[in-house]
Amino acid sequence: MAYRFWFVLLILIGSSYTVRAQKHPRASAEDSTLTASIHCGPLISPSKVITSLSELPANVRYKLAYYMKDRLGEAAYSQIRFLEGRAVDIDSVLSQPNDIKWNVCSYYLCFAFQDAIAQVGLDKWGQPVNDLTLPEISRHPERGHLISRSAALQVARRKKVLRKSNRPEDIRAELSYSSELGVLRWIIIVRQRKTDFASNVRKIILNAHTGEILRTRKYNSRSNF
């Protein structure tokens, strides 16, 4: 009886695995989706999670909307979607011994804009301490357009940074704001494993609005994603 029980159990486990594999086919490097973990601001305690802008004081919401419309323009502002945020108890933070060497914000807020995740830090009155990590689209309307991840990967392929042999799990593509350039950038990193502990890494950085190549680099790494 015991033998028969384990035999049936193994069959059920194998069937369950087969169903899951059919529902989630292996993705190609081209189709691998961009994922980003949302964490607004540095790890500071005490703080609480904000799930809706309605949780902000009315005067903070008003100043935030005014600031974002001025920076983005009405069209881009209408595309913004709030993700989450945190409210920090600054008085409690500063009254405790700490080694914080930056200006602590009262509010850290994260938003989605097309494929990008942007963050802004506000003081308790709603004034920006850390600027929104999106371009000043109101002054540069062309920066309201982003090339797709697929288009960015095509550029990486043309430049031999990305190859057909690369596995999806060895490719990282993410959008990052450059305050120096005032643009969003696609940063694509491709890792070619040599051993379990060493890899060849190829990296390309593109202007996410035009597709212009800003930088390419090759190096060896002893770390993983």
C-alpha positions in Angstrom: 0.0 0.0 0.0 2.8 2.4 0.9 4.5 1.8 -2.5 1.2 2.4 -4.3 0.6 5.7 -2.3 4.0 7.2 -3.2 3.6 6.1 -6.9 0.3 7.9 -7.2 1.7 11.0 -5.4 4.6 11.2 -7.8 2.2 11.0 -10.8 0.1 13.8 -9.4 3.2 16.0 -8.8 4.4 15.4 -12.3 1.0 16.3 -13.7 0.8 19.5 -11.7 4.3 20.5 -13.0 3.3 19.8 -16.6 0.2 22.0 -16.3 2.2 24.9 -14.8 4.8 24.6 -17.5 2.1 24.8 -20.2 0.6 27.9 -18.6 4.0 29.7 -18.3 6.0 28.9 -21.5 9.6 29.9 -21.5 10.0 33.5 -22.7 12.4 34.6 -25.3 15.0 37.4 -24.6 12.8 39.7 -26.7 9.6 39.0 -24.8 11.0 39.0 -21.3 9.1 41.7 -19.3 10.6 44.5 -17.4 10.0 44.2 -13.6 10.7 46.7 -11.0 10.3 46.5 -7.2 8.8 49.6 -5.8 10.5 51.0 -2.7 10.0 54.7 -2.1 12.9 56.4 -0.4 15.5 55.1 2.0 14.7 52.7 4.8 13.7 55.1 7.6 11.7 54.3 10.7 9.2 55.3 11.9 7.3 55.7 8.7 4.0 54.4 7.3 2.9 53.3 3.8 0.7 55.5 1.7 -1.6 53.7 -0.7 -3.6 56.7 -2.0 -2.8 60.3 -2.5 -6.0 61.1 -0.6 -4.1 60.1 2.5 -1.9 63.3 2.1 -3.0 66.5 3.7 -5.0 68.7 1.3 -2.3 71.4 1.1 0.4 68.8 0.3 -1.8 67.3 -2.5 -2.4 70.8 -4.0 1.3 71.7 -4.0 2.3 68.3 -5.4 -0.2 68.6 -8.3 1.0 72.2 -9.0 4.6 71.1 -9.0 4.1 68.0 -11.2 1.9 69.9 -13.8 4.6 72.6 -14.0 7.3 70.0 -14.5 5.5 67.7 -16.8 2.8 69.7 -18.6 -0.9 68.8 -18.7 -0.6 66.0 -21.3 2.2 64.1 -19.5 0.7 64.8 -16.1 -2.5 63.1 -17.2 -0.5 59.9 -17.9 0.9 59.7 -14.4 -0.4 57.0 -12.1 0.3 56.9 -8.3 1.9 53.6 -7.1 2.7 54.0 -3.4 4.5 56.1 -1.0 5.7 56.5 2.6 5.2 59.2 5.2 8.1 59.7 7.6 7.9 60.9 11.2 10.8 63.3 10.8 10.7 64.6 14.4 11.1 61.1 15.8 13.8 60.3 13.3 15.9 63.3 14.0 15.5 62.9 17.8 17.2 59.5 17.7 20.9 58.9 17.3 21.6 58.2 13.6 24.1 58.6 10.9 21.8 60.1 8.2 23.8 62.4 6.0 21.0 63.6 3.7 17.9 65.7 3.9 15.1 63.5 5.1 11.8 64.0 3.3 8.4 63.9 5.0 6.9 62.1 2.0 8.4 59.8 -0.5 6.0 59.1 -3.4 6.3 56.7 -6.4 4.5 57.1 -9.7 4.4 55.2 -13.0 4.9 57.0 -16.3 4.7 54.8 -19.4 7.3 52.1 -18.6 9.2 54.2 -16.0 8.9 54.4 -12.2 9.5 57.9 -10.9 10.0 59.1 -7.3 9.7 62.5 -5.6 10.5 63.6 -2.1 8.5 66.3 -0.4 8.9 68.3 2.9 5.9 68.5 5.3 4.5 71.5 3.4 4.5 69.7 0.1 7.5 71.4 -1.4 9.9 69.2 -3.4 13.2 68.3 -1.6 14.1 65.6 -4.1 12.9 66.5 -7.6 10.7 64.1 -9.5 12.8 61.6 -11.4 11.3 62.4 -14.8 12.4 65.0 -17.4 11.0 68.5 -17.5 8.6 67.5 -20.2 6.8 70.9 -20.1 10.0 72.5 -21.4 11.2 69.6 -23.5 8.0 68.1 -25.0 10.0 65.5 -27.1 11.0 63.9 -23.8 7.5 62.8 -23.2 8.0 60.0 -25.6 9.8 56.8 -24.7 11.0 54.1 -27.0 9.8 50.7 -26.0 11.9 48.0 -24.2 11.6 46.0 -27.4 13.1 48.8 -29.5 15.9 49.3 -26.9 16.7 45.6 -27.1 16.9 45.8 -30.9 19.5 48.5 -30.6 21.4 46.4 -28.2 21.2 43.5 -30.6 22.5 45.6 -33.5 25.5 46.6 -31.4 26.2 42.9 -30.5 25.5 43.7 -26.8 22.5 41.3 -26.9 22.8 38.0 -28.8 20.4 35.2 -29.6 22.2 32.8 -27.3 21.5 35.0 -24.3 18.9 33.6 -21.8 16.1 35.9 -20.5 17.3 35.5 -16.9 20.7 36.9 -17.9 19.2 40.1 -19.4 18.4 43.2 -17.3 16.7 46.2 -18.9 15.5 49.1 -16.8 14.7 52.8 -17.1 16.7 55.3 -15.1 16.6 59.1 -14.8 19.8 61.1 -15.4 19.5 64.4 -13.5 22.7 65.5 -15.3 21.3 65.0 -18.8 17.7 65.6 -17.9 16.6 62.5 -19.7 15.4 58.9 -19.0 17.8 56.2 -20.1 17.4 52.6 -21.0 20.2 50.6 -19.2 20.6 47.1 -20.6 23.0 44.7 -19.0 23.7 41.3 -20.4 25.5 38.7 -18.4 27.3 35.7 -20.1 28.1 33.2 -17.4 31.5 31.6 -17.6 31.3 29.7 -14.3 28.9 29.8 -11.3 30.9 32.7 -9.9 32.2 34.6 -12.9 30.6 36.2 -15.9 31.3 38.4 -18.9 29.1 41.5 -18.8 28.1 43.7 -21.7 26.3 47.0 -21.0 24.7 49.6 -23.2 23.0 52.8 -22.1 20.5 54.5 -24.5 18.7 57.8 -24.5 15.2 56.5 -23.8 13.6 59.3 -25.9 15.7 59.0 -29.1 17.5 55.6 -28.9 20.9 57.4 -29.1 23.7 55.3 -27.7 25.2 57.1 -24.7 27.7 54.5 -23.6 28.8 50.9 -24.1 31.0 48.9 -21.8 32.3 45.3 -21.4 33.8 44.0 -18.2 34.2 40.8 -16.1 32.1 40.3 -12.9 32.2 37.9 -10.1 28.7 38.7 -8.9 25.2 37.7 -10.1 22.0 39.8 -10.6 
